[in-house]
Amino acid sequence: MNRLLHPKDLAEILSVKPGTVYSWLSRGVPLPPYVKVAGCTRWREEVVRQWIEQKEKKQRRRNFVE
């Protein structure tokens, strides 16, 4: 089953403090797509991994073009 991540889990994966994730959420900074479960924000682990992979591919293309 695809695990649901708490903001603290996402922060750990992204190597930032949990407060940073909460700040990004409140400011509308682009983050992986999330779901609301009983009013709580959660991320599907697989979606987060795919989002990171897409970011990495974009970065590699950008570095290759420059």
MOPAC internal coordinates of N, CA, C and O (Angstrom, degrees):
PM7 1SCF
backbone

  N    0.0000 0     0.00 0     0.00 0    0    0    0
  C    1.4559 1     0.00 0     0.00 0    1    0    0
  C    1.5373 1   109.97 1     0.00 0    2    1    0
  O    1.2310 1   121.37 1   -31.15 1    3    2    1
  N    1.2904 1   114.99 1   148.85 1    3    2    1
  C    1.4582 1   121.37 1  -178.90 1    5    3    2
  C    1.5286 1   109.42 1   -80.15 1    6    5    3
  O    1.2310 1   120.63 1   -66.31 1    7    6    5
  N    1.2961 1   116.39 1   113.69 1    7    6    5
  C    1.4671 1   122.94 1  -175.98 1    9    7    6
  C    1.5269 1   111.25 1   -67.72 1   10    9    7
  O    1.2310 1   120.65 1   -39.47 1   11   10    9
  N    1.3271 1   116.36 1   140.53 1   11   10    9
  C    1.4605 1   121.87 1   174.06 1   13   11   10
  C    1.5228 1   108.76 1   -93.35 1   14   13   11
  O    1.2310 1   121.27 1   -48.97 1   15   14   13
  N    1.3235 1   115.18 1   131.03 1   15   14   13
  C    1.4558 1   121.01 1  -177.11 1   17   15   14
  C    1.5230 1   111.61 1  -100.56 1   18   17   15
  O    1.2310 1   120.85 1   -40.99 1   19   18   17
  N    1.2887 1   115.97 1   139.01 1   19   18   17
  C    1.4559 1   125.48 1   173.79 1   21   19   18
  C    1.5388 1   106.88 1   -80.80 1   22   21   19
  O    1.2310 1   119.22 1   -23.35 1   23   22   21
  N    1.3355 1   119.09 1   156.65 1   23   22   21
  C    1.4670 1   119.75 1   176.81 1   25   23   22
  C    1.5319 1   113.70 1   -51.40 1   26   25   23
  O    1.2310 1   120.13 1   146.08 1   27   26   25
  N    1.3244 1   117.35 1   -33.92 1   27   26   25
  C    1.4699 1   120.18 1   178.22 1   29   27   26
  C    1.5212 1   110.92 1   -65.98 1   30   29   27
  O    1.2310 1   120.48 1   143.39 1   31   30   29
  N    1.3404 1   116.70 1   -36.61 1   31   30   29
  C    1.4690 1   120.56 1   177.11 1   33   31   30
  C    1.5259 1   110.49 1   -66.52 1   34   33   31
  O    1.2310 1   120.73 1   136.87 1   35   34   33
  N    1.3296 1   116.20 1   -43.13 1   35   34   33
  C    1.4629 1   120.05 1   178.32 1   37   35   34
  C    1.5290 1   110.36 1   -61.69 1   38   37   35
  O    1.2310 1   120.67 1   137.80 1   39   38   37
  N    1.3189 1   116.32 1   -42.20 1   39   38   37
  C    1.4611 1   120.89 1   178.74 1   41   39   38
  C    1.5263 1   110.42 1   -58.82 1   42   41   39
  O    1.2310 1   120.53 1   138.01 1   43   42   41
  N    1.3100 1   116.59 1   -41.99 1   43   42   41
  C    1.4634 1   120.38 1   179.68 1   45   43   42
  C    1.5293 1   110.64 1   -63.65 1   46   45   43
  O    1.2310 1   120.21 1   136.01 1   47   46   45
  N    1.3180 1   117.19 1   -43.99 1   47   46   45
  C    1.4655 1   121.07 1   179.67 1   49   47   46
  C    1.5244 1   110.79 1   -63.14 1   50   49   47
  O    1.2310 1   120.44 1   139.96 1   51   50   49
  N    1.3293 1   116.76 1   -40.04 1   51   50   49
  C    1.4633 1   121.25 1  -178.06 1   53   51   50
  C    1.5258 1   113.12 1   -85.40 1   54   53   51
  O    1.2310 1   120.16 1   177.59 1   55   54   53
  N    1.3227 1   117.29 1    -2.41 1   55   54   53
  C    1.4709 1   123.47 1   179.79 1   57   55   54
  C    1.5282 1   112.02 1    60.37 1   58   57   55
  O    1.2310 1   121.25 1  -134.83 1   59   58   57
  N    1.3236 1   115.21 1    45.17 1   59   58   57
  C    1.4648 1   121.66 1   174.82 1   61   59   58
  C    1.5182 1   108.47 1  -130.42 1   62   61   59
  O    1.2310 1   120.56 1   -10.59 1   63   62   61
  N    1.3161 1   116.54 1   169.41 1   63   62   61
  C    1.4586 1   120.74 1   177.42 1   65   63   62
  C    1.5302 1   109.25 1   -77.43 1   66   65   63
  O    1.2310 1   119.82 1   -30.80 1   67   66   65
  N    1.3369 1   117.94 1   149.20 1   67   66   65
  C    1.4629 1   120.36 1   178.54 1   69   67   66
  C    1.5293 1   112.72 1   -54.29 1   70   69   67
  O    1.2310 1   120.21 1   143.33 1   71   70   69
  N    1.3244 1   117.21 1   -36.67 1   71   70   69
  C    1.4608 1   120.74 1   179.00 1   73   71   70
  C    1.5229 1   112.08 1   -60.33 1   74   73   71
  O    1.2310 1   120.78 1   148.98 1   75   74   73
  N    1.3256 1   116.12 1   -31.02 1   75   74   73
  C    1.4634 1   120.40 1   178.43 1   77   75   74
  C    1.5226 1   110.38 1   -66.27 1   78   77   75
  O    1.2310 1   120.12 1   137.96 1   79   78   77
  N    1.3272 1   117.38 1   -42.04 1   79   78   77
  C    1.4658 1   120.98 1   178.09 1   81   79   78
  C    1.5311 1   109.73 1   -62.05 1   82   81   79
  O    1.2310 1   120.37 1   135.13 1   83   82   81
  N    1.3268 1   116.90 1   -44.87 1   83   82   81
  C    1.4723 1   119.78 1   179.03 1   85   83   82
  C    1.5257 1   110.71 1   -62.67 1   86   85   83
  O    1.2310 1   120.49 1   140.54 1   87   86   85
  N    1.3145 1   116.66 1   -39.46 1   87   86   85
  C    1.4611 1   120.97 1   178.40 1   89   87   86
  C    1.5290 1   110.59 1   -64.15 1   90   89   87
  O    1.2310 1   120.79 1   134.03 1   91   90   89
  N    1.3336 1   116.09 1   -45.97 1   91   90   89
  C    1.4623 1   119.76 1   178.61 1   93   91   90
  C    1.5201 1   111.06 1   -59.87 1   94   93   91
  O    1.2310 1   120.37 1   138.66 1   95   94   93
  N    1.3247 1   116.89 1   -41.34 1   95   94   93
  C    1.4667 1   120.60 1   178.84 1   97   95   94
  C    1.5244 1   111.16 1   -60.24 1   98   97   95
  O    1.2310 1   120.67 1   134.34 1   99   98   97
  N    1.3088 1   116.33 1   -45.66 1   99   98   97
  C    1.4628 1   120.06 1  -176.67 1  101   99   98
  C    1.5270 1   112.34 1   -70.61 1  102  101   99
  O    1.2310 1   120.44 1   151.90 1  103  102  101
  N    1.3465 1   116.76 1   -28.10 1  103  102  101
  C    1.4651 1   120.82 1  -178.82 1  105  103  102
  C    1.5236 1   113.21 1   -92.72 1  106  105  103
  O    1.2310 1   120.18 1   173.14 1  107  106  105
  N    1.3232 1   117.26 1    -6.86 1  107  106  105
  C    1.4574 1   120.35 1   178.85 1  109  107  106
  C    1.5100 1   114.80 1    80.65 1  110  109  107
  O    1.2310 1   120.45 1  -157.09 1  111  110  109
  N    1.3196 1   116.75 1    22.91 1  111  110  109
  C    1.4653 1   120.51 1   177.04 1  113  111  110
  C    1.5356 1   107.77 1   -66.50 1  114  113  111
  O    1.2310 1   120.01 1   -43.76 1  115  114  113
  N    1.3464 1   117.59 1   136.24 1  115  114  113
  C    1.4709 1   119.89 1  -179.08 1  117  115  114
  C    1.5316 1   112.13 1   -58.41 1  118  117  115
  O    1.2310 1   121.49 1   -57.80 1  119  118  117
  N    1.3011 1   114.76 1   122.20 1  119  118  117
  C    1.4635 1   123.12 1   177.26 1  121  119  118
  C    1.5209 1   107.52 1  -128.89 1  122  121  119
  O    1.2310 1   120.48 1   -10.19 1  123  122  121
  N    1.3296 1   116.70 1   169.81 1  123  122  121
  C    1.4626 1   118.19 1   175.89 1  125  123  122
  C    1.5330 1   110.18 1   -58.58 1  126  125  123
  O    1.2310 1   120.29 1   -28.64 1  127  126  125
  N    1.3367 1   117.05 1   151.36 1  127  126  125
  C    1.4637 1   119.55 1   176.37 1  129  127  126
  C    1.5310 1   110.54 1   -56.41 1  130  129  127
  O    1.2310 1   120.94 1   -39.88 1  131  130  129
  N    1.3224 1   115.80 1   140.12 1  131  130  129
  C    1.4581 1   120.01 1  -178.28 1  133  131  130
  C    1.5229 1   110.50 1  -128.09 1  134  133  131
  O    1.2310 1   121.46 1   -10.47 1  135  134  133
  N    1.3298 1   114.81 1   169.53 1  135  134  133
  C    1.4639 1   121.85 1   176.16 1  137  135  134
  C    1.5185 1   107.64 1  -122.83 1  138  137  135
  O    1.2310 1   121.09 1   -25.05 1  139  138  137
  N    1.3148 1   115.52 1   154.95 1  139  138  137
  C    1.4660 1   120.76 1   174.30 1  141  139  138
  C    1.5198 1   107.64 1  -103.84 1  142  141  139
  O    1.2310 1   120.92 1   -53.97 1  143  142  141
  N    1.3153 1   115.84 1   126.03 1  143  142  141
  C    1.4584 1   122.29 1   178.15 1  145  143  142
  C    1.5169 1   106.90 1  -121.45 1  146  145  143
  O    1.2310 1   120.90 1   -68.50 1  147  146  145
  N    1.3182 1   115.88 1   111.50 1  147  146  145
  C    1.4697 1   121.31 1  -177.56 1  149  147  146
  C    1.5274 1   110.78 1    53.08 1  150  149  147
  O    1.2310 1   120.58 1  -140.84 1  151  150  149
  N    1.3240 1   116.49 1    39.16 1  151  150  149
  C    1.4580 1   121.55 1   177.88 1  153  151  150
  C    1.5186 1   114.98 1    82.94 1  154  153  151
  O    1.2310 1   120.44 1   179.93 1  155  154  153
  N    1.3250 1   116.76 1    -0.07 1  155  154  153
  C    1.4700 1   121.02 1  -179.27 1  157  155  154
  C    1.5256 1   110.26 1  -104.10 1  158  157  155
  O    1.2310 1   120.50 1   -40.81 1  159  158  157
  N    1.3083 1   116.65 1   139.19 1  159  158  157
  C    1.4585 1   122.23 1   179.23 1  161  159  158
  C    1.5237 1   109.49 1   -80.85 1  162  161  159
  O    1.2310 1   121.44 1   -52.18 1  163  162  161
  N    1.3339 1   114.86 1   127.82 1  163  162  161
  C    1.4597 1   120.88 1   179.11 1  165  163  162
  C    1.5201 1   108.94 1  -137.80 1  166  165  163
  O    1.2310 1   120.69 1   -29.60 1  167  166  165
  N    1.3276 1   116.29 1   150.40 1  167  166  165
  C    1.4510 1   122.75 1   178.44 1  169  167  166
  C    1.5100 1   109.24 1  -117.29 1  170  169  167
  O    1.2310 1   120.72 1   -41.25 1  171  170  169
  N    1.3296 1   116.22 1   138.75 1  171  170  169
  C    1.4653 1   120.05 1   173.03 1  173  171  170
  C    1.5298 1   107.43 1   -76.67 1  174  173  171
  O    1.2310 1   121.24 1   -51.30 1  175  174  173
  N    1.3191 1   115.23 1   128.70 1  175  174  173
  C    1.4602 1   120.63 1  -175.03 1  177  175  174
  C    1.5272 1   111.47 1   -54.68 1  178  177  175
  O    1.2310 1   119.88 1   135.43 1  179  178  177
  N    1.3251 1   117.83 1   -44.57 1  179  178  177
  C    1.4610 1   121.15 1  -178.47 1  181  179  178
  C    1.5309 1   111.25 1   -63.65 1  182  181  179
  O    1.2310 1   119.96 1   141.69 1  183  182  181
  N    1.3214 1   117.68 1   -38.31 1  183  182  181
  C    1.4666 1   121.47 1   178.65 1  185  183  182
  C    1.5210 1   110.47 1   -64.32 1  186  185  183
  O    1.2310 1   120.47 1   139.61 1  187  186  185
  N    1.3205 1   116.70 1   -40.39 1  187  186  185
  C    1.4699 1   121.22 1   178.46 1  189  187  186
  C    1.5268 1   110.00 1   -63.35 1  190  189  187
  O    1.2310 1   120.40 1   135.21 1  191  190  189
  N    1.3155 1   116.84 1   -44.79 1  191  190  189
  C    1.4723 1   120.48 1  -179.98 1  193  191  190
  C    1.5318 1   110.60 1   -62.09 1  194  193  191
  O    1.2310 1   120.28 1   137.90 1  195  194  193
  N    1.3354 1   117.07 1   -42.10 1  195  194  193
  C    1.4665 1   121.02 1   178.34 1  197  195  194
  C    1.5244 1   110.92 1   -64.61 1  198  197  195
  O    1.2310 1   120.49 1   139.10 1  199  198  197
  N    1.3156 1   116.66 1   -40.90 1  199  198  197
  C    1.4647 1   121.89 1   179.53 1  201  199  198
  C    1.5350 1   110.14 1   -61.26 1  202  201  199
  O    1.2310 1   120.70 1   136.84 1  203  202  201
  N    1.3189 1   116.26 1   -43.16 1  203  202  201
  C    1.4638 1   121.16 1   178.65 1  205  203  202
  C    1.5300 1   109.97 1   -64.23 1  206  205  203
  O    1.2310 1   120.35 1   136.55 1  207  206  205
  N    1.3269 1   116.94 1   -43.45 1  207  206  205
  C    1.4650 1   120.62 1   178.87 1  209  207  206
  C    1.5295 1   111.04 1   -60.35 1  210  209  207
  O    1.2310 1   120.05 1   138.05 1  211  210  209
  N    1.3222 1   117.50 1   -41.95 1  211  210  209
  C    1.4706 1   121.15 1   178.25 1  213  211  210
  C    1.5243 1   110.44 1   -61.93 1  214  213  211
  O    1.2310 1   120.51 1   137.05 1  215  214  213
  N    1.3333 1   116.62 1   -42.95 1  215  214  213
  C    1.4689 1   121.02 1   177.82 1  217  215  214
  C    1.5334 1   110.66 1   -60.76 1  218  217  215
  O    1.2310 1   120.85 1   137.52 1  219  218  217
  N    1.3290 1   115.98 1   -42.48 1  219  218  217
  C    1.4602 1   120.41 1   180.00 1  221  219  218
  C    1.5270 1   110.90 1   -64.32 1  222  221  219
  O    1.2310 1   119.94 1   138.47 1  223  222  221
  N    1.3386 1   117.72 1   -41.53 1  223  222  221
  C    1.4665 1   121.39 1   178.92 1  225  223  222
  C    1.5262 1   110.86 1   -62.71 1  226  225  223
  O    1.2310 1   120.68 1   136.82 1  227  226  225
  N    1.3280 1   116.31 1   -43.18 1  227  226  225
  C    1.4651 1   120.06 1   177.98 1  229  227  226
  C    1.5174 1   110.48 1   -60.99 1  230  229  227
  O    1.2310 1   120.28 1   137.10 1  231  230  229
  N    1.3268 1   117.07 1   -42.90 1  231  230  229
  C    1.4608 1   121.61 1  -179.14 1  233  231  230
  C    1.5197 1   110.49 1   -64.23 1  234  233  231
  O    1.2310 1   120.39 1   137.41 1  235  234  233
  N    1.3357 1   116.87 1   -42.59 1  235  234  233
  C    1.4755 1   120.38 1   179.22 1  237  235  234
  C    1.5240 1   110.46 1   -62.88 1  238  237  235
  O    1.2310 1   120.12 1   137.57 1  239  238  237
  N    1.3290 1   117.38 1   -42.43 1  239  238  237
  C    1.4670 1   120.70 1   178.64 1  241  239  238
  C    1.5212 1   110.06 1   -63.40 1  242  241  239
  O    1.2310 1   120.43 1   136.21 1  243  242  241
  N    1.3334 1   116.79 1   -43.79 1  243  242  241
  C    1.4532 1   121.69 1   179.73 1  245  243  242
  C    1.5361 1   110.55 1   -61.04 1  246  245  243
  O    1.2310 1   120.51 1   136.69 1  247  246  245
  N    1.3142 1   116.62 1   -43.31 1  247  246  245
  C    1.4664 1   120.81 1   179.92 1  249  247  246
  C    1.5286 1   111.13 1   -67.97 1  250  249  247
  O    1.2310 1   120.32 1   145.95 1  251  250  249
  N    1.3216 1   116.99 1   -34.05 1  251  250  249
  C    1.4569 1   121.30 1  -179.66 1  253  251  250
  C    1.5264 1   110.97 1   -69.45 1  254  253  251
  O    1.2310 1   120.17 1   141.83 1  255  254  253
  N    1.3339 1   117.28 1   -38.17 1  255  254  253
  C    1.4600 1   122.22 1  -177.57 1  257  255  254
  C    1.5198 1   110.68 1   -71.86 1  258  257  255
  O    1.2310 1   119.91 1   143.67 1  259  258  257
  N    1.3150 1   117.78 1   -36.33 1  259  258  257
  C    1.4731 1   120.90 1  -175.55 1  261  259  258
  C    1.5032 1   112.89 1   -70.53 1  262  261  259
  O    1.2310 1   120.10 1   180.00 1  263  262  261

